[in-house]
């Protein structure tokens, strides 16, 4: 069910997550040593912060309270979030503000393209809030941003992390046809937990979206991510891996869910680094070209270096297939 919340008419401060305000507090577990990160203080972080602020841009790094912001921004690796800072969904895990968004800022397109040039990005990740209020879910805006980046910085590779475009006919195809280098859409969790964790989404619709990318443009890399620590079982995670492989997904990310506030879904447990290594081993055995599975892994964490490895892995696989064919010819 999509949750839309009216903007407060008298402009008084309102909760970031008004739909969660009356929910009982959940228990917050103490973070283990492998989860803790240092506060960002570097000059590189300050420089990235200034560019983002001066151009009036929104980043998922800030809005989603990403634990890796210090490390990534030090290297000028910011993930831009388009279509505003307010989401029309109200997922139980997400820290992004919820409500009824304002009009789409058309100037955002060029501002992002300019920021890519100023930051010297070789690889850029563009994501967005869900915009169920828009007829196309924001698909045309994604396309315009991709085109603007390609014009301003032709050698920059582009990764998009899209919403599900649920009930937005033709939106998925519109974005696919803009030919991003990587098309990412996160499944987030196992099917059993969707009603609790991601109630506005549908597991098989999200899976079908990624399958549709491969059908329409097999050259595009597809990518998807899971959070763990929400009460899923190892067997359920492995089943999702199998579903992803059937859909042709190339790149899998798995990271620890971290609870933004006491009103959000609780962390059931902290998955150990050894368990993440086991997930990576299993996923690679299932045929993913690329796997990133660590407690602090997020969708765009190390996206630039991972993209280079992804291309190398595809080339290596293609060469292996050619050699096998020659051997059996």
C-alpha positions as CSV (number, residue, x, y, z in Angstrom):
1,X,0.0,0.0,0.0
2,X,1.4,3.4,-1.0
3,X,1.4,5.9,1.9
4,X,0.8,9.6,1.0
5,X,0.9,12.2,3.8
6,X,-0.4,15.7,3.4
7,X,2.0,18.6,3.8
8,X,1.4,20.5,7.0
9,X,-0.7,23.5,6.0
10,X,0.6,25.9,8.7
11,X,4.2,25.1,7.9
12,X,5.0,24.0,11.5
13,X,7.9,21.5,11.9
14,X,6.7,18.0,11.3
15,X,8.3,14.6,12.1
16,X,10.6,13.2,9.4
17,X,8.5,10.0,9.5
18,X,5.0,11.0,10.6
19,X,3.5,7.6,9.8
20,X,5.8,6.1,12.4
21,X,5.4,8.7,15.1
22,X,2.8,6.7,17.1
23,X,4.5,3.4,16.7
24,X,6.0,1.9,19.9
25,X,9.7,2.1,20.2
26,X,11.7,-0.9,19.2
27,X,14.8,-2.2,20.9
28,X,18.1,-0.9,19.6
29,X,20.9,-3.5,19.8
30,X,24.4,-2.4,20.7
31,X,26.6,-2.3,17.5
32,X,29.5,-4.8,17.4
33,X,33.0,-3.6,16.8
34,X,32.9,-4.5,13.0
35,X,30.1,-2.0,12.4
36,X,31.5,1.1,14.1
37,X,32.9,3.8,11.9
38,X,34.8,7.1,12.5
39,X,33.1,10.4,12.2
40,X,34.0,12.2,8.9
41,X,36.5,15.0,9.3
42,X,38.8,14.9,6.3
43,X,39.4,17.8,3.9
44,X,38.1,15.6,1.0
45,X,34.8,15.1,2.9
46,X,34.5,18.9,3.4
47,X,35.1,19.6,-0.2
48,X,32.5,17.1,-1.4
49,X,30.1,18.5,1.1
50,X,30.6,22.0,-0.2
51,X,29.9,21.0,-3.8
52,X,26.7,19.2,-2.8
53,X,25.6,22.2,-0.7
54,X,26.5,24.9,-3.2
55,X,24.6,23.2,-6.0
56,X,21.6,22.5,-3.9
57,X,21.8,18.7,-4.4
58,X,20.4,15.9,-2.4
59,X,22.4,12.7,-1.7
60,X,21.2,9.4,-0.4
61,X,24.5,9.3,1.6
62,X,23.0,12.0,3.9
63,X,19.3,11.2,3.7
64,X,19.7,7.5,4.4
65,X,22.4,8.1,7.1
66,X,24.9,5.9,5.3
67,X,27.7,4.7,7.6
68,X,30.2,5.0,4.8
69,X,29.7,8.7,4.0
70,X,33.1,9.7,5.5
71,X,35.1,7.2,3.5
72,X,33.2,7.8,0.2
73,X,33.0,11.5,0.4
74,X,36.7,11.8,1.1
75,X,37.2,10.2,-2.4
76,X,34.4,12.5,-3.9
77,X,32.1,9.5,-4.3
78,X,28.7,10.8,-3.6
79,X,25.4,9.1,-4.7
80,X,23.0,11.8,-6.0
81,X,19.3,11.4,-5.1
82,X,17.0,13.0,-7.7
83,X,13.4,14.0,-7.6
84,X,13.5,15.6,-4.2
85,X,14.1,14.5,-0.7
86,X,10.7,13.2,0.2
87,X,9.4,9.7,-0.6
88,X,5.8,8.7,-1.2
89,X,6.5,5.3,0.4
90,X,7.0,4.5,4.0
91,X,9.3,1.5,4.2
92,X,10.0,0.2,7.7
93,X,13.8,0.3,7.2
94,X,14.4,3.6,5.4
95,X,15.5,6.9,6.9
96,X,14.5,9.1,3.9
97,X,11.8,11.6,4.8
98,X,8.2,10.5,3.9
99,X,5.3,12.6,2.7
100,X,3.8,14.3,-0.3
101,X,6.8,15.7,-2.4
102,X,6.9,19.1,-4.0
103,X,7.3,19.7,-7.8
104,X,10.2,18.2,-9.7
105,X,13.1,20.6,-9.8
106,X,14.1,20.7,-13.5
107,X,17.3,22.7,-12.7
108,X,18.5,19.6,-10.8
109,X,19.4,17.9,-14.1
110,X,22.2,20.4,-15.1
111,X,23.3,20.9,-11.5
112,X,24.1,17.1,-11.2
113,X,25.9,17.1,-14.6
114,X,28.0,20.1,-13.4
115,X,28.8,18.4,-10.1
116,X,30.0,15.3,-11.9
117,X,32.4,17.4,-13.9
118,X,33.6,19.4,-10.9
119,X,34.1,16.3,-8.8
120,X,35.9,14.5,-11.7
121,X,33.8,11.4,-11.4
122,X,34.7,8.5,-13.6
123,X,31.7,6.6,-12.4
124,X,28.5,8.2,-10.9
125,X,25.5,6.6,-9.1
126,X,22.1,8.3,-9.5
127,X,19.2,7.2,-7.3
128,X,15.8,8.7,-6.4
129,X,13.0,8.6,-3.9
130,X,9.8,6.9,-4.9
131,X,7.5,9.3,-6.7
132,X,4.1,7.5,-6.9
133,X,2.5,10.9,-7.4
134,X,4.0,11.3,-10.8
135,X,2.4,9.7,-13.9
136,X,5.7,8.2,-15.0
137,X,7.2,7.7,-11.5
138,X,10.0,10.1,-12.5
139,X,11.3,8.0,-15.4
140,X,11.7,11.0,-17.8
141,X,13.7,12.9,-15.1
142,X,16.1,9.9,-14.8
143,X,16.5,10.0,-18.6
144,X,17.2,13.7,-18.7
145,X,19.9,13.3,-15.9
146,X,21.6,10.5,-17.8
147,X,21.6,12.6,-21.1
148,X,23.0,15.7,-19.3
149,X,25.8,13.7,-17.7
150,X,26.7,12.1,-21.0
151,X,26.8,15.5,-22.7
152,X,28.9,17.2,-19.9
153,X,31.2,14.2,-19.1
154,X,31.1,11.7,-22.0
155,X,33.6,9.3,-20.5
156,X,31.8,9.0,-17.1
157,X,30.0,5.6,-16.7
158,X,26.5,5.9,-15.2
159,X,24.9,3.6,-12.6
160,X,21.3,4.1,-11.7
161,X,19.5,2.8,-8.6
162,X,15.8,3.1,-9.4
163,X,12.5,2.8,-7.6
164,X,10.2,0.0,-8.8
165,X,7.9,2.1,-11.0
166,X,5.0,0.1,-9.8
167,X,1.9,0.7,-11.9
168,X,3.7,3.1,-14.1
169,X,3.2,1.7,-17.6
170,X,6.2,2.2,-19.9
171,X,8.4,3.8,-17.3
172,X,10.8,0.9,-16.9
173,X,11.3,0.7,-20.7
174,X,11.9,4.5,-20.9
175,X,14.8,4.3,-18.4
176,X,16.3,1.1,-20.0
177,X,16.4,2.8,-23.4
178,X,18.5,5.7,-21.9
179,X,21.2,3.0,-21.7
180,X,22.8,3.4,-18.3
181,X,25.9,1.3,-17.8
182,X,24.5,-0.3,-14.7
183,X,20.8,-0.7,-13.9
184,X,20.3,-1.3,-10.2
185,X,17.1,-2.0,-8.3
186,X,17.2,-3.4,-4.8
187,X,15.0,-6.3,-3.7
188,X,16.0,-5.3,-0.1
189,X,14.8,-8.4,1.7
190,X,13.3,-11.9,1.3
191,X,9.7,-12.3,0.1
192,X,8.3,-13.3,3.5
193,X,9.3,-10.0,5.1
194,X,7.9,-7.7,2.4
195,X,4.6,-6.9,4.1
196,X,6.5,-5.9,7.2
197,X,9.6,-4.2,5.8
198,X,8.6,-3.0,2.3
199,X,4.8,-2.9,2.3
200,X,4.4,-0.6,-0.7
201,X,6.5,-2.9,-3.0
202,X,6.0,-6.3,-4.6
203,X,8.8,-8.8,-4.6
204,X,8.1,-10.4,-8.0
205,X,7.4,-7.0,-9.6
206,X,10.9,-5.9,-8.5
207,X,12.4,-9.1,-9.7
208,X,10.6,-8.8,-13.1
209,X,11.9,-5.2,-13.5
210,X,15.5,-6.5,-13.5
211,X,14.6,-9.4,-15.8
212,X,13.0,-6.9,-18.2
213,X,16.3,-4.9,-18.3
214,X,18.1,-8.0,-19.6
215,X,15.4,-8.8,-22.1
216,X,15.4,-5.3,-23.6
217,X,19.1,-4.6,-23.5
218,X,21.4,-7.6,-22.6
219,X,24.4,-5.3,-22.7
220,X,23.4,-3.4,-19.5
221,X,24.7,-4.8,-16.2
222,X,22.0,-5.5,-13.7
223,X,22.5,-5.2,-10.0
224,X,20.5,-5.7,-6.8
225,X,21.0,-5.7,-3.1
226,X,19.8,-7.3,0.1
227,X,19.8,-6.2,3.7
228,X,20.3,-9.0,6.3
229,X,19.7,-8.9,10.1
230,X,15.9,-8.4,9.7
231,X,14.9,-12.0,10.7
232,X,15.5,-13.7,7.4
233,X,17.0,-17.2,7.3
234,X,20.1,-18.4,5.4
235,X,17.9,-20.6,3.2
236,X,15.7,-17.6,2.3
237,X,18.7,-15.5,1.3
238,X,19.9,-18.4,-0.9
239,X,16.5,-18.7,-2.5
240,X,16.6,-15.0,-3.4
241,X,20.0,-15.5,-4.9
242,X,18.5,-18.2,-7.1
243,X,15.6,-16.0,-8.1
244,X,18.1,-13.2,-9.0
245,X,20.2,-15.6,-11.2
246,X,17.1,-16.8,-13.0
247,X,16.4,-13.1,-13.8
248,X,20.0,-12.7,-15.1
249,X,21.2,-10.3,-12.4
250,X,25.0,-9.8,-12.7
251,X,25.9,-8.1,-9.4
252,X,24.7,-8.8,-5.9
253,X,25.3,-6.7,-2.8
254,X,24.6,-7.8,0.7
255,X,24.9,-5.6,3.8
256,X,23.9,-5.4,7.4
257,X,20.6,-3.6,8.1
258,X,21.1,-0.7,10.6
259,X,18.2,0.8,12.4
260,X,17.8,4.5,11.8
261,X,15.5,5.3,14.8
262,X,13.6,3.4,17.5
263,X,10.5,3.8,15.3
264,X,12.0,1.8,12.5
265,X,12.1,-2.0,12.1
266,X,14.4,-3.5,14.7
267,X,17.7,-5.2,14.0
268,X,17.0,-8.8,14.9
269,X,20.7,-9.7,14.9
270,X,24.1,-8.5,13.6
271,X,25.4,-10.9,11.0
272,X,29.1,-11.7,11.5
273,X,31.9,-11.0,9.0
274,X,32.4,-14.8,8.6
275,X,28.7,-15.2,7.6
276,X,29.1,-12.5,5.0
277,X,32.1,-14.3,3.6
278,X,30.0,-17.4,3.3
279,X,27.3,-15.5,1.5
280,X,29.8,-14.2,-1.0
281,X,31.2,-17.7,-1.6
282,X,27.7,-19.1,-2.2
283,X,26.7,-16.2,-4.5
284,X,29.8,-16.6,-6.6
285,X,29.2,-20.3,-6.9
286,X,25.7,-19.5,-8.2
287,X,27.2,-17.5,-11.0
288,X,27.1,-13.8,-10.2
289,X,29.7,-11.9,-12.0
290,X,30.3,-9.7,-9.0
291,X,29.5,-10.0,-5.3
292,X,30.0,-7.5,-2.5
293,X,29.0,-8.9,0.9
294,X,30.3,-7.2,4.0
295,X,28.6,-5.7,7.1
296,X,29.0,-2.2,5.7
297,X,28.2,-3.0,2.1
298,X,25.7,-0.6,0.6
299,X,24.4,-0.4,-3.0
300,X,26.8,2.2,-4.2
301,X,29.7,1.4,-1.8
302,X,32.9,1.2,-3.9
303,X,30.7,1.4,-7.0
304,X,33.5,2.9,-9.2
305,X,36.1,0.1,-8.5
306,X,33.4,-2.5,-8.5
307,X,32.2,-1.5,-12.0
308,X,35.8,-1.9,-13.3
309,X,35.9,-5.4,-11.8
310,X,32.4,-6.2,-13.2
311,X,33.5,-5.4,-16.8
312,X,36.6,-7.5,-16.3
313,X,34.6,-10.4,-15.1
314,X,32.2,-10.2,-18.1
315,X,35.1,-10.2,-20.5
316,X,36.8,-13.1,-18.7
317,X,33.5,-15.1,-18.8
318,X,33.1,-14.3,-22.5
319,X,36.6,-15.5,-23.3
320,X,36.0,-18.7,-21.3
321,X,32.8,-19.4,-23.2
322,X,34.6,-18.9,-26.5
323,X,37.4,-21.4,-25.5
324,X,34.8,-24.0,-24.4
325,X,33.0,-23.7,-27.7
326,X,36.3,-24.2,-29.6
327,X,37.1,-27.2,-27.4
328,X,33.8,-28.9,-28.3
329,X,33.8,-27.8,-31.9
